[in-house]
């Protein structure tokens, strides 16, 4: 996947606002891709081994394209952005801080993430930045299949055996507060609005997502509590993420400065 040419001569404030948005999108795709890649070879059935591996590969491919766009914006290197930052410098949503868990947990997270990402990508595809808008449009075509896959597993687990339904419902309830953080406010919120990089503000996107998912989830989970994104939703880190960071930086860290 390649990006369109970056619009020239952005003033520093506009560039920084855009860079913050792109980094949050890229880190979300990168981290969920790595978590789901852990199912390769151990998924519950062969077809899911293939499907989940393919979805994880797609997500990491989306992250690569976003990191490349960010590198153009900031005169940086995409590999350094992906693999060369400290744990504290990643800006993925808190939903993605958790370890893989069991299949019900991963299916719950995938559903929550894919539905939130669909709402967000629809807005980003209308961005005033042509390169980001074009990339989001390409991503949406693949993400449509990811969402269909997540929805199929929601229905399969919700309508299946009691133990699977119970564990799925428990996972949804556990992840619910952190799922809101996909829509956590970005520091450059005013700049995003002013420049049109994100045509709809995060609170509006969050409300649209809640309207979409509550009627689907609450027959499974019971009434879900009121929950809101917060300013720390993209800066909180866990021991689980620290472990994953060690895994995906192991090769690049073995030979600093090498080209991968």
FIBA-545936 format. One record per residue (C-alpha): residue in one letter; x, z, y; residue number from 1. Coordinates in steps of 0.001 Angstrom, whole numbers, plus 500000, padded with zeros to 6 digits. Each point is the difference from the previous one (the first is absolute). Layout:
  residu       X       Z       Y  num
       A       X       Z       Y  NUM
...
//
This chain:
  residu       X       Z       Y  num
       X  500000  500000  500000    1
       X  501434  499034  503390    2
       X  499017  501046  503506    3
       X  499196  497869  503002    4
       X  502366  499829  502976    5
       X  500052  503122  502082    6
       X  498721  499642  503552    7
       X  502951  500214  502412    8
       X  500656  502292  502931    9
       X  497938  503050  499111   10
       X  500573  502810  502439   11
       X  501454  503155  498392   12
       X  496728  501980  500055   13
       X  498004  497205  498393   14
       X  502730  499380  497423   15
       X  500236  503683  499080   16
       X  496229  500294  499560   17
       X  499962  496943  497750   18
       X  503022  501239  498042   19
       X  498318  503344  499302   20
       X  496903  498268  498646   21
       X  502011  497609  497818   22
       X  502138  502836  498637   23
       X  496929  502025  498992   24
       X  498510  496993  498201   25
       X  503265  499157  498277   26
       X  500730  503529  498824   27
       X  496498  500379  498554   28
       X  500369  496821  497954   29
       X  503558  500838  498958   30
       X  499298  503511  498762   31
       X  496759  499319  498123   32
       X  501721  497012  498411   33
       X  502805  502193  498682   34
       X  497644  502717  498741   35
       X  497858  497483  498117   36
       X  503045  498206  498589   37
       X  500594  503163  497976   38
       X  497105  498979  497743   39
       X  501948  496985  498766   40
       X  500286  500382  496248   41
       X  497811  503119  499759   42
       X  496584  498953  501350   43
       X  497024  500867  497756   44
       X  499685  496451  498655   45
       X  502016  496784  500050   46
       X  497789  498189  502497   47
       X  500356  502910  502408   48
       X  503743  500061  499508   49
       X  500078  496398  501226   50
       X  497389  500460  502738   51
       X  501499  503150  501510   52
       X  503506  498572  499907   53
       X  498750  496880  501766   54
       X  498191  502030  502670   55
       X  503090  502145  500578   56
       X  502108  496866  500368   57
       X  497522  498597  502523   58
       X  500123  503183  502074   59
       X  503799  500044  500099   60
       X  499925  496313  500946   61
       X  497642  500794  502882   62
       X  502336  502782  501100   63
       X  502959  497595  499910   64
       X  498215  497547  502302   65
       X  499028  502797  502389   66
       X  503526  501433  500042   67
       X  501323  496524  500798   68
       X  497581  499730  502911   69
       X  501061  503446  501189   70
       X  503679  499056  499717   71
       X  499386  496972  502236   72
       X  498206  502154  502532   73
       X  502681  502681  500119   74
       X  503145  497971  499250   75
       X  500538  501992  496823   76
       X  500478  499222  496311   77
       X  497012  499994  497639   78
       X  501966  501473  497078   79
       X  501327  502796  502179   80
       X  496477  500812  501175   81
       X  498684  500042  496440   82
       X  502840  501864  498288   83
       X  502234  501490  502672   84
       X  497827  502625  501645   85
       X  499840  503717  499380   86
       X  496925  501569  498416   87
       X  498759  501231  503378   88
       X  500075  496502  501507   89
       X  497353  498451  497752   90
       X  496553  499593  501530   91
       X  497672  499478  497036   92
       X  496678  501831  499933   93
       X  499839  503430  498342   94
       X  497808  498464  497267   95
       X  503170  498434  498613   96
       X  502060  503203  499846   97
       X  498655  500920  496544   98
       X  501649  499223  496676   99
       X  498442  497446  497663  100
       X  497962  502554  498052  101
       X  497774  498917  497129  102
       X  498020  496759  499864  103
       X  496893  501557  501588  104
       X  502119  501265  502905  105
       X  501664  496623  500558  106
       X  496633  498223  499788  107
       X  498523  502413  502543  108
       X  502876  499491  502423  109
       X  499916  496250  499534  110
       X  496283  499876  500836  111
       X  500397  502193  503089  112
       X  503000  498039  501218  113
       X  498625  496522  499336  114
       X  496706  500669  501764  115
       X  501807  501476  503014  116
       X  502525  497171  500044  117
       X  497219  497395  499889  118
       X  498413  501451  503141  119
       X  503368  500184  501739  120
       X  501157  496499  498999  121
       X  496780  498462  501289  122
       X  500861  501394  503423  123
       X  503699  499101  499811  124
       X  499136  496408  499064  125
       X  498473  499701  503495  126
       X  503116  501396  501709  127
       X  501161  498425  503247  128
       X  503446  499649  498426  129
       X  499921  496637  498188  130
       X  502657  500845  497430  131
       X  498339  503249  498959  132
       X  496524  498449  499972  133
       X  501169  497138  497773  134
       X  501757  502350  497609  135
       X  496956  502298  499764  136
       X  497823  496971  499228  137
       X  502288  499041  497110  138
       X  500080  503561  498713  139
       X  496198  500254  500025  140
       X  499690  497190  497485  141
       X  502052  501905  497429  142
       X  498569  503378  500960  143
       X  496493  498721  499196  144
       X  500982  499943  496323  145
       X  501588  503435  500248  146
       X  496745  501365  501376  147
       X  497969  498355  497232  148
       X  502327  501578  497433  149
       X  499679  503435  501600  150
       X  496215  499696  500163  151
       X  499825  498972  496334  152
       X  501921  503133  498982  153
       X  497834  502209  502194  154
       X  496910  498747  498172  155
       X  501668  500190  496605  156
       X  501059  503612  500460  157
       X  496809  501080  501743  158
       X  497864  498568  497189  159
       X  502323  500941  497161  160
       X  500708  503070  497904  161
       X  499439  503413  501536  162
       X  503675  500978  500029  163
       X  501034  496833  501827  164
       X  497194  500329  502517  165
       X  500882  503653  500636  166
       X  503703  499316  500537  167
       X  499221  497038  502243  168
       X  497600  502068  502113  169
       X  502534  502831  500264  170
       X  502694  497550  501113  171
       X  497746  498481  502649  172
       X  499187  503444  501378  173
       X  503681  501008  499980  174
       X  501099  496840  501800  175
       X  497107  499840  502455  176
       X  501699  501873  502907  177
       X  503182  497948  499744  178
       X  498057  496736  499662  179
       X  498863  500463  503605  180
       X  503619  499732  501097  181
       X  500110  496236  499485  182
       X  498263  500094  503397  183
       X  502237  502675  501525  184
       X  500592  499429  503715  185
       X  503192  498169  500858  186
       X  502137  501190  502877  187
       X  499647  496621  501689  188
       X  496210  499982  499794  189
       X  499472  499111  503648  190
       X  502529  497199  499758  191
       X  498288  498587  496921  192
       X  496688  499898  501855  193
       X  501426  498641  503240  194
       X  501948  497175  498358  195
       X  497336  499177  497418  196
       X  502415  500511  497117  197
       X  497251  501973  498230  198
       X  496688  498679  501371  199
       X  497962  503002  498842  200
       X  501226  503577  500474  201
       X  500771  502172  496992  202
       X  496963  502315  500502  203
       X  497688  496990  499816  204
       X  501704  498720  496850  205
       X  499807  503465  498453  206
       X  496269  500229  500684  207
       X  499430  496569  498440  208
       X  501915  501055  496881  209
       X  498008  503228  499637  210
       X  496770  498062  500278  211
       X  501228  497702  497245  212
       X  501316  502520  497468  213
       X  497832  503119  500249  214
       X  496926  498357  498372  215
       X  502218  498793  497135  216
       X  501988  503183  499426  217
       X  497514  502824  500492  218
       X  497865  499149  496934  219
       X  503236  500625  498064  220
       X  501557  502879  501946  221
       X  497044  501736  501600  222
       X  499963  500403  503766  223
       X  503462  499514  501445  224
       X  501070  502258  502868  225
       X  500400  498811  503546  226
       X  503628  499032  500504  227
       X  501890  498257  502768  228
       X  503367  498339  500458  229
       X  502541  502108  501851  230
       X  503199  499444  501943  231
       X  502151  501150  497073  232
       X  498386  497681  497494  233
       X  502987  497642  499986  234
       X  502834  502511  500325  235
       X  499249  502598  497288  236
       X  502267  499555  496985  237
       X  500025  501581  496538  238
       X  502420  500681  497172  239
       X  498240  497228  498070  240
       X  500918  497469  502680  241
       X  503546  501374  500192  242
       X  500337  499250  496274  243
       X  498630  496455  500443  244
       X  502303  499396  502964  245
       X  502945  500909  497793  246
       X  498823  497509  497397  247
       X  499470  496973  502234  248
       X  503173  500558  502042  249
       X  502225  500666  496988  250
       X  501346  496445  499641  251
       X  500440  499234  503708  252
       X  501605  503403  500513  253
       X  502540  499357  497261  254
       X  501843  497445  502137  255
       X  499350  500559  503676  256
       X  500248  496821  502069  257
       X  499577  497645  497024  258
       X  497547  497107  500203  259
       X  497121  500224  497526  260
//
